[in-house]
Amino acid sequence: MRACAALVITVGGLLAGGGSAYADDFPSCQNFQSRGPDGVVHVQVNPAGRVVWGVTMTPSSKSIGTWELFTLMGGKKTSSGFYRTVSLPYVPHGEVAETRPGLVFAVRGWVHAADGNQYWVVGAPCRVPR
């Protein structure tokens, strides 16, 4: 059995709804960081209004291996996932074409690291500013 370490604690079950009515209970994605024991999920909104994201592992050696990351916008999977094997320290990243103001965004997944462990990436959700 592989040892697992959560990257970030998430708010359980809050990404299920994709509707437009919401309470302001999520931080803005404008310039957001979700820290965990193994790294940081970085989220920003670029000048074009799209969400851009990246995952930095600590130490960076945890980022070597096979990544399986997906992104959610309004509870739906986007085209911005990262599914690759890397042999050097790497910061997986992407831009979300499906960005919509008011929706909740999150990064989910894991890396099967070269050290033999699996590290989970569960970034806290944020809301795309209107």
C-alpha positions in Angstrom: 0.0 0.0 0.0 1.4 3.4 -0.9 1.6 6.2 1.7 -0.7 9.1 1.0 -0.5 12.7 2.1 -3.2 15.3 1.4 -2.0 18.4 -0.2 -4.8 20.6 1.1 -8.0 20.0 3.1 -11.1 20.8 1.1 -14.6 21.8 2.0 -16.5 18.6 1.6 -19.3 18.4 -0.9 -19.5 22.1 -1.8 -18.5 21.7 -5.5 -21.6 19.6 -6.4 -23.8 22.5 -7.4 -23.1 24.6 -10.5 -26.0 27.0 -10.3 -25.7 30.8 -10.2 -27.3 31.4 -6.8 -24.7 31.2 -4.0 -23.6 32.6 -0.7 -20.2 34.3 -0.7 -18.6 31.5 1.3 -15.6 30.9 -1.1 -12.5 33.1 -1.4 -12.0 34.9 -4.8 -9.9 33.1 -7.4 -8.4 36.5 -8.4 -5.1 35.7 -6.6 -5.6 32.6 -4.4 -3.3 30.1 -2.8 -4.4 26.9 -1.1 -1.5 25.6 1.1 -1.2 22.1 2.4 1.5 19.8 4.0 3.1 18.9 0.6 2.7 22.1 -1.4 0.6 24.9 -2.7 -2.2 25.2 -5.3 -1.9 28.6 -7.0 -4.9 30.2 -8.8 -5.2 33.5 -10.5 -7.5 35.2 -13.0 -5.4 36.5 -16.0 -6.1 39.8 -17.9 -8.3 37.9 -20.4 -10.6 36.8 -17.5 -9.5 33.1 -17.5 -8.5 31.1 -14.5 -4.8 30.0 -14.6 -3.5 27.5 -12.0 -0.4 25.7 -10.9 0.7 23.2 -8.3 4.1 23.5 -6.4 5.2 20.6 -4.3 7.5 20.9 -1.3 10.1 19.6 -1.7 10.1 19.8 -5.5 11.3 16.1 -5.7 7.7 15.1 -4.8 6.6 16.5 -8.2 8.7 13.9 -10.2 6.4 11.1 -11.4 3.1 10.5 -13.0 0.5 13.3 -12.6 -3.3 12.9 -12.8 -4.9 16.3 -12.2 -8.3 17.5 -13.2 -9.9 20.9 -12.7 -13.5 21.7 -11.9 -15.5 24.8 -12.9 -19.0 24.9 -11.4 -18.8 21.2 -10.5 -18.0 20.1 -14.1 -14.6 18.8 -15.3 -12.8 21.2 -17.6 -10.3 20.7 -20.4 -7.5 22.1 -18.3 -6.3 18.9 -16.7 -2.7 17.7 -16.5 -2.0 14.0 -17.2 1.8 13.5 -17.7 4.8 11.7 -16.4 7.8 14.0 -15.7 11.3 13.0 -14.9 12.5 16.4 -13.4 10.9 18.6 -10.8 7.9 20.3 -12.5 5.0 22.7 -11.7 1.9 21.3 -13.4 -0.2 24.2 -14.6 -3.0 25.2 -17.0 -5.5 27.7 -18.2 -9.3 27.1 -18.0 -11.1 27.9 -21.2 -14.4 27.2 -19.5 -14.0 30.1 -17.0 -17.3 31.6 -16.0 -17.7 34.5 -13.5 -19.5 33.4 -10.3 -18.7 29.7 -10.6 -16.5 27.8 -8.1 -13.2 26.4 -9.4 -11.0 23.7 -7.9 -8.0 21.4 -8.6 -8.2 17.7 -7.8 -5.9 14.7 -8.4 -2.6 13.1 -7.4 0.9 12.4 -8.3 2.4 8.9 -8.2 5.9 10.2 -7.2 9.3 8.7 -8.0 9.8 8.2 -4.2 7.1 5.5 -4.3 4.4 7.6 -2.6 1.2 9.0 -3.9 0.5 12.6 -3.0 -3.1 13.9 -3.2 -3.8 17.4 -4.6 -7.1 18.7 -3.2 -7.0 22.5 -3.5 -9.5 24.5 -1.5 -12.2 25.8 -3.9 -12.4 29.5 -4.9 -15.0 31.6 -6.8 -14.3 33.3 -10.1 -14.9 37.0 -9.6 -17.8 38.7 -11.4 
